[in-house]
Amino acid sequence: MYERDYLVRLFVEFAAAIRRSWEREEGEEDPAGAADLLETAIGDATEIDGATLLSLAPESIAAVLQVSETDPRVIEYVVRSLLLAGTYRAQAGQGALAALRAGQARALADAYGIEIDDEATSRESFERLFEESSRL
């Protein structure tokens, strides 16, 4: 029961951060700030210092998260958030950081067997993920 409540709280917080990032990117036209919001949420969700975690090479981030005991159900949020942060970084003209985020997302998806496609960061896809997570 406690684990379920913890996961639901984590999913709700992640969903709120993702929605705030949409508002920041669209309403304030601040893609770098939107990426920062997502990267903070990733650090919070994994309980690992976000700056340290997100500075790792793609294969290293996957290895660290596999031994960190981060719940595998949280990893899909991390993967999609990394992809979305990469999109925002590209929009902000931060190409190298955008490529790193995309590589980190792909490495995690491969390590955890998560299928990602071109729609993985669409609002509709995220809303389906939020709905599925709320049914735990």
HELIX and SHEET records of a PDB file:
HELIX    1   1 TYR A    2  GLU A   26  1                                  25    
HELIX    2   2 PRO A   31  THR A   46  1                                  16    
HELIX    3   3 GLY A   50  LEU A   53  1                                   4    
HELIX    4   4 PRO A   58  VAL A   67  1                                  10    
HELIX    5   5 PRO A   72  GLN A   91  1                                  20    
HELIX    6   6 GLY A   95  TYR A  112  1                                  18    
HELIX    7   7 ARG A  123  SER A  134  1                                  12    
END                                                                             
